[in-house]
Amino acid sequence: MSDLAVTEIVAAVARRLHRGSLTRETARRLQHAILGRLDEGGYHRVELTRDVHRRAEHFLLTPQATSLRAADALHLALATSARAASLATFDARLAAAARAGGLAVYLAVYPAIA
């Protein structure tokens, strides 16, 4: 997991917070839980390096990635640079690009966060 992934998760939590379907306390607990697991080594940390950016740019320029956004390409580049076997996402475009790149994909439906 990268800090980019943490920020994206917190952004999704924030959207729920601003819609009123999540309390501020719950949002903070979720953020702290994710950061705690990352800091404790519960997730393998992958850093955004220059090589990861170049790999993302390569993915953006491939024909099968025509609809990838920059952040999605970075997620894919992080996964492949870490030699991950799979990728979990809520985004169908990222899932398709990951499959094209040989990764097993866990495409989830947007969860209800309580």
N, C-alpha and C positions, 0 to 999 in steps of 0.2 A: 504494500500500500504506500502511496506517496502522500505528501502534504497536499498535493493537488486534489487527490481523492477526498481527503478530509475536508478541504474547503468546499468541494462540490456537495458533499453530504450535508455540511452545515448550511449551505445555501438552500438545499431542499428543505431542511428543517426550518430555516428562517421563513421560507415561503408559507409553510404551514402555520408558523407563529403569527405572521402578518395577516393571514386569513382568519385567525382566531380559532383554529382547530387544534392548537397546541399552546400550552402555557409557557411563559418565559422560563420558569423553573424546570419544566420538562425539557425544553430546548437546551438549556445549559447542562442538565444531567446527561443528555445524549452526547453533546459535544465532549464533555469531560470523560465519559465512558470510552468513546472512540479514541481520544488522545491518550487515555490511560493504557488501553490495550496496545496501542502503537508504541508508547514509551516503555512498556513492560516487555516488549518483544513478542506480543501476541500476534502481530502481523510482521511480515518481512518488509522492512522499509526500503523503498527504492527512491533514489534522488533524481531530480530533474537536472541532468547534466547537458553539456553541449552536444554530446553524442546522442542523447535521447532526443533533443530538439532536431538534430539532423535526420534521425530515423523517422520522427513524426513528419517532417517535411517530405521525406521519401514516400510515406504512406499517403500524404495529401496529393501527391502527384501521380499516384497509380490510378489506372482507369476504374478499378472497382471501388475507389474511395471518393467518388465524385461528390458525395453529399456529406462527407465528414467535416465537422467543425474542428478548429485548431485544438481545443481542449480534448476532444475525442481522439484525435490523432496522437496527442501527447499520452493519453491513457493507454492507447494501443502500443505506443512505443515503449512506455514504461513496462508494460506486461511482457513484451517480447524481449526487451533488453534484460529483464530479470529471468528470462527463460521459463516463464509461467506456462503451465499446461492449459490453463483455462482463464476465463475472464467473466466476471459477473457484471451485468449492466441492466439498466432500465431502458436503454436507448436501442431501438431496432437497427438504426444505421450503424452504430458502433458494433453491435452484435454481428451484423452481416460482414463488416470489414474484418472483425476478429476471426470469424469462420474462414473467410478467404485467406487469412494469414495462418491458418492451421490450428487455431486455438479452439478448444471446447468452450462452448458459451452457455452461460446460465442467464437467460433473458427473463427478468422478473417483471411482474406487473407492479405498477407504482403502489407501494404498501400504505396501509393506513397506519400512521404513526400516532400512538396514544400516549 
